[in-house]
Amino acid sequence: MTESGELAGLVERLRGVPVLVVGDIMLDRFIYGAVERISPEAPIPVMRIARETAMLGGAGNVLRNLAALGACPHVVAAVGDDDAGREVEILARDCLAAVEGRLALLRQPGRPSTIKERFIAGGQQLLRADRELVGGLDAAQDAAQEAAAIEAALAALEGAAAVVLSDYGKGLLSPALIKTVVDAARQRGCPLVVDPKGRDFARYRGAGWVTPNRRELQDASARPTGTEAELVAACRKVIDEAEVGGILATRSEQGMTLVGPLDGDEAMAVHHLKARAREVYDVSGAGDTVVAVFAAALGAGLQPVQAAGLANAAAAIVVGKLGTAVARAGEIARALHTSELMDAESKVVDLESLLEQAARWRGAGLRVGFTNGCFDLLHPGHVSLLQQAEAACDRLVVGLNSDASVRRLKGAERPIQGEAARAAVLASLASVSRVVIFGEDTPLALIEALRPEVLVKGADYRLDQVVGAEEVRRYGGRVVLADLSPGHSTSATIERLAGGG
């Protein structure tokens, strides 16, 4: 199974994971309409409003994404004592009811709930209008509200498998609240992920992971982030100076970069993830999706690289939707299965690409193996041969005879399947790392170019009959004769089909 297929099998593990979300909740309103003329009063479009919708934003969108995954969120947030705050509460409770989540919503009299209104026409945002009061809690209520938020967060933390701090700079996440929750999560060994705000990431000192976008990382590190090397250097600087465990940096159309202790190794490592999105319609709330999936996956016991892989797949889904969207568990699994098919296609390469990949494998200390054949009708004997070949090396390359080559070797009626179909079938096998098509009658030139550490053929050949054996042994490689599964032959299968047997 490919990496995408393996990730798809992990999605179900996110179901029921209890995740505590502490942060700034808001109301996202979307006003849809049409623009057919320019205002006579000023050079601005006149929008005729057709409909309006409202949904949770900020920490509320993290909540929505967790619920869509089937996780069990517990949210601690604050709203004003106003109509918008009451609408937020209704939306949050409706969302949590389906997954048996919980809500601790603090009321702040005299302070408005945050509302973000987006005006959309023709699939494009024309304007965003924000109604908010940025900064700390009301001075007269600071201490009481902060104490109430801390108490609610600590109570909810007792049953959490992971924690998200969703910071939109609206005032709930005070330094005291952040420190208290971070320290409590560390004492419990509970993964804590921060969606940050502002330039000073030191306010999140002790957090396990921080998930900035490229611009936020650039601002926090005061370093350029244009190239991968620059971005990694910026991550390392922030990790050292802010004393956080690691960073999952989102890079828009270029994917994500994970820097931190990966897969149980305490040493700092780097892992780049390519973007999966095909079409981008709206990036609103994509960061909420990333932090929700990443935290839920860590809470489910997945390794950071696996968690980032799921978050990357989920982000590709939401940016392909209009508005503040969510990625549902089924959508993520389907997208990964689709990607698995695409991954199989990408395993069919030309010789130049193969040699570049082989160099990278060897740089990582991996042994390259090689076998070849026509593989016209794949049967259990072929599968057994490929499995044995894979077991003898770290990465298996299969040389596939082109259609013209097969005709010269097998006759005008062969191959039954074209080279593209044969290559696609081989590439779909987990035992095969790369497939390369060659046009010669033998793979000798291919073997001499690749110089595999292991050469594998079936035991129906003698060692002196194996093409390339002498060359491979001369430079210190190994030749393996794999056991054959009796009763399987492509020619015999074709004869049975022709005879109706």
N, C-alpha and C positions, 0 to 999 in steps of 0.2 A: 504494500500500500504506500502511496506517495505521502509527502508531508501534509498535503491538503486533506487526503483521505483520513489520515490519522487524527488531524484536528477535528474533522467532522464527527468522528466517533467520540470526541470529548465534550461536545456541546451539551449533551444530556446531563453531564455531571454538574452543570451549573444550576439545575433545577433544585429549588428548595434551599439553596445556600443563604443563610441569614447575613445580610449586609447592612451595617449601620451607615446612614448618610447624614452628615451634619453640614449644613451650609445655607447659602442664600437662595431662597425659593422666590419665584416670580411668576407673573402671569404673562404668557405670550399671546398676543392677539394678532390675527391675520385678517386683513381687510382686502378682499378680492374684488376686482372690477375691470373696467375697460377704459382705455384712453383713446378718444377719437378726435380730440381737438386741443388746441393750445389756448390758454386763457387770454382773453383780451386785456386783462388787468396787468399781466406780467408774462414774461416768456417761460411759462411753466405749463406742464400738462394738466388738463382737467380730467379727473378720474370719476367715472360713474360707478358707484359702489353697487355690487351685486349681492355679496354675502359676506358674513363675518364668522370666524371660528375662534375659539379660545382653547389653550392647552397650557399645561405646566411647563415652566422654563427654569433654567438654572439648576439648582439642586432638585427641583421638581422633575426636570427632564432626566436626570440621573435615576430618579425613582421610576419614571416611566420605562426607561430602558431595562432596569433590573426586573420590573414586573413582566416585561415582554420576554425576558429570558426564562421566566418561571422561577427566578430567585425570590427570596423573601426579605424585602427591604423594611428597615425601621428608620423613619425619618425624623430628625430633630431640626426645626427651622422656625423662622419668625415672620409674621406678617403684620400689617397695620390693622387697626380695628375699623375696617371699612368694607364696602361692598366687594372690592377686588380681593381682599383677604378672605372673605366668606366664599367667594367663587373658587379661590385656590383650595380652601379646605374641602369643598364639595368634590372638586376634581381629584384631589389627592386621595380622599377616602374611597371614591369610586374605583380608582386605579389599584389601591391596596387591597380592596375587598376580594378581588379575584385570586390573590396570592397569600391571603391571610397576613399581610404586612401590618405595620403599626405606625401611628403618626403622633408626634409630640409637637404641636404647633403653638408657639408662644405668641400672644397678642401684645402689640405695642401701641397703646392709645396715643393719638397725636402724631403718629408717624405713618405716612402713606405706604401701602403695599407697592412693590415695584411692578410696573407694567411696561412692556415693550410692544409697541404696535408697529406692524409691518404692512405697508401698502403695496399690493402686488397686482400687476396687470401684464397680460401677455407672457406669463411665466417669469417675469422679472420683478425684482424689488425696486420700487421707485423711491421709497422713503421709509426710514424707521424713526419713530417718535418714542422717546423714553420719558416715563413719569416715575421719578424716583427721588430719594434723598440719600445721597452717598455719604458714608462715614459711620462713626460709632453710634451706638444706641443713644436715645434721648438722655441728656445729661442727668435729669432728675431721676431717671430709672436705671441708669447704667448698672450699678452694683446689683440690684435685685434681678434685672433681666439676665445679666451675665451669670449670676449664681443659679438661676433657674435653668438656663441653657446647659451649664456644666452638670448640674444634677441630672437632668434628663438624658444627657449624652452618656454619663457614666452608668446610669441604670440600664440603658439600652445596650451598652458595650458588653454587659455580662453574657448576653446570648448571641453575640456576633461572631462570625467566622472571618469577617473582613470589615474594614472601615474606609469610608470615603469622606474626605474634607473637600467640599465643593465651594471654592472661594471666588465670589464675584465682586468682592470689595464693597458689599452693602452694609457691613457692620456687625453681622452676627459672629463671625470668626475673629474674636478678639485675641490678642496674644495669650491671655490667661487661659481661654478656652482651648486654643490650639495646643498649648503646652500640656495642659491637663489630659486631653484626649490622646495625644501622641505618647506621653509617658505611660498612661494606663494601657494602651494597646501594646506597647513594647513589653511591659511587664507580663501581659497575658500571652505574648507570642502571636499576636493577631496582626496580619498584614494590614498596613495602612497606606492608602494612596491619596495623594493631594492633586487636585486640579487647581493650579496656582493662579495668583493675581499679583500684579505689581513687579517691581524690580528686586525686592528684598526677599529672596527665598530662605534666608536665615531664620525667618519667622516660623518656618516649618522644620526647624532643626530636630533631628531624630526620626523624621518620617521615613518609612521604608522606601516609597517610590513617589516621584513627582512627575506629572505628565504635561509639560509645557509644549506649546507649538513653537515653530522656529523663531518667530518674532519675540515671543516671551523669553525664550532661552537666550536670544541675542541681548535683550535688555538686561536680563538677570546676570549674565556673565560679562557684559561690556566687551564682547568679542564677536567677530564675524561668524556667520553660520552658513555661508554660501555653499561650501563644499562639504563632503562627508568628513574629511579630516578636520576641517574647522569646527564642524558641529560636534564631533566627538571631543575635541579639545575643550570646547565650551561646556559640554556636559561634565567632563572631568573637573573643570575648574569649579563649577557650581557644587558638585558633589563634595569636593574638598572644603570649599569655603562655607557652604551652608550646612555641611555635616548631615546630608541626607544619604539614604542607602543606595539609591540608583535613580536613573531617569529614563522614562519612555518619552522620547521627543517625537512629536508628530510633524511630518514634513510635507503635508498637503499632497500634491500629485506625485511626490517622490517617495512616499511611504512613511516608514517610521524607523527610528533607531533606538535600540535598547542598550543602555550602558549601566553596568552594575554587576553584582555577584549573581551569575546565572547558573541555573540547574544544580544548585547545592554546592557550587564552588565558591569559596569566600573571595577568591581573587577577582579583580575587576575585569570584565570582559565586554566585548562589543558585538552586537548582532543587528544587522540591517535587514529590514523587511521591505520588499517592493510593494508599491501601491497596487491594490487589486481593482480599484474603481475603473470602469470603462467610460462612463459618462458622469459628469458632475453638474448637478442642477442647483444645489443649495448646500452650503457647508454649515448652516445654522444648527448648532447643537451637536455637531460631530464630536467635539471634545467630551461632551457629556456621555456619549455612547462609548467612547474609548475608555474613559475612567470607570464606567459601570461594568463593562465586560471584563476589563483587566482585573479589577478588584474582585468580582465574583469568581473569576477563574482562579485567582490566588487563594481565595477563601475555600475553593473546592479542592485545594491541594495540588493544583497544576503548577508546573515549573514556570518561571517568568517568561521564557521563550515561547512556551505553549500559550500562556495567557496573552502575550503580545500578539501572537498569530491570530487568535480568536478576535481580539480587539481590532486588528487590522482588517479582518474580513468583515466585521460588523460595520466599521467606518465606511468601507466601500459601498455597503448597502444604503446607509443613511444619506450619503452625499448624492445618491442617485434619486432621492425623493425630494419633493418640494416642501419646505416648511421644517419646523422642528420635529424631526422624525425619529423613529425607534427601529432597531433591528431585532426581529423576533427570532427565537431559537431555531424554528424551522427554516427561516430564510437563511440564517447563517449556515446551517448544515447543507442546504441545497446549493448555496453559493460555493461552498467548499467542495462538494461533490462535482459540481460543474468545473471548478478550477482543477480538480484532479484529472479530468479528461484532457483539459488544456495542458496540464503538466506533462501528461503522457506524450502529447504531440511535440512538446518542446524537447523531449529526450531524443528525438530524431535529428541528428546534426550532420554537418559536413566535416570533412577531415580537419580543416583549419580550426574550427570551433572545438572539435574533439581534442586536438592536441593542446589547446589552451586550457581546457577543463582538466585534462590529465595532469598538466603541470600544477594546477591548483590542488588537485587531489594529493599528488606526491609531496607538495609543500606542506600538506597537513599530515604527512606520514602514512598515507594510505597506499595499499598495493593495488595495482590495476591488473585486472584479468581480461582475457580475450577468448572468445569462441566465435565460430562462424557457421554459416549454412544457408540453405535456400528457404527453409521454414515455410514451405508452400501451404500446407494444411497443418496447423499447429495441433499436435496430439500429446497424450500423456508422456510419451518418450521424450519429446522435446522439452516438456516442462521439467521432467526429472533431470535431464542433462543441464538445463539452465540453473536449476536449484543447486546441483552439485558444483557447477562452475562458480556460482556466487559464493558458496561456502569455502571455496579455495582462495578467495581474494577479498578485498574490501569494496571494490567497485568493478562491476562487470560490464564490459563493452561487447556488443554483438555486431559482427560484420555480416551484412546481409547481401547476398548476390542480387544484382540488378536483374530486371526482366530479361534483358538481352543476354546476360551471363547465364541465367537459368535455361533459356532456350538452347544455347550452345551446349550446355551440359546434359539437359534432360530431354531435348527434342522440341519440335515446333508446337506441340500441344500444351507445353508447360511455359510459365507457371499458371496454375488455376486462378490464383489471386495476384493482382498487380503488386509492384514493390511498395507503393504507398500504403496499401491495405496490410501487407505483411509487416511492414515497419510499425504501423500503428498498433497492431495486435501485440507484437513483441514489446513495444514501449509501455503497454499497459500492465505488464508483469512487474511485480515488486522486485523480482530478482535481477532485473535488467536496469542498469544505470544509464546507458546510452546505446543508441543504434546508429550505425553508419553504413550507408549503401556503397558497395564497390562494384565497378563494372568489369574487372578482370575475371578470368576463370578461377584464379586462386587469390587468396588474401595476402600473398607474400609481401607485396609492396606496402599494404596497410599495416601489417605486423612490423615491418622494418621501420615504418614511420612512428608507430605508437610505442614500440618496444615494451610490451607488457611484461610485468613481473611473473605472471602466470598465464600459460597457454593451455586451453582445455579442448579436448576432442573426445568423441565417444570411443569406447573400448573395442569397437569393431575395426579400429585402425591399429596398426602396429606403430611403434614409436618412430621408426624410420619412414613411415608413410605420412606422418603428420606434417603438413606444410608449415614451415616456419620453426619447427622444433629445433633444428640444428642452430639456427640463428639465435633463438631465445636462450638455449643452453649455453651458447658461446659467450653471451654477456652476463651470465649468472642467473638467468631466469629459470623457471620450473615448468615442466610439461606434465599435465595431469590427464590420464585416460579415465573418463567417467564411465561408471557402470551403465549398461543400457537396460531399459525396461523391455522385457520380451513381448513380442506380439504386436509391436507398433511400428508402422512404416507408412510414409506418405504414399509411396507407389502402390502398396498393397491396398490402402484405403481407396485410392482412385480406381483401382481395378474392381474392387467390390462395388463401388458406386456405379461404375460403367456396366457391370454385370447384373445390377439390381439386387446384389446380395447384402 
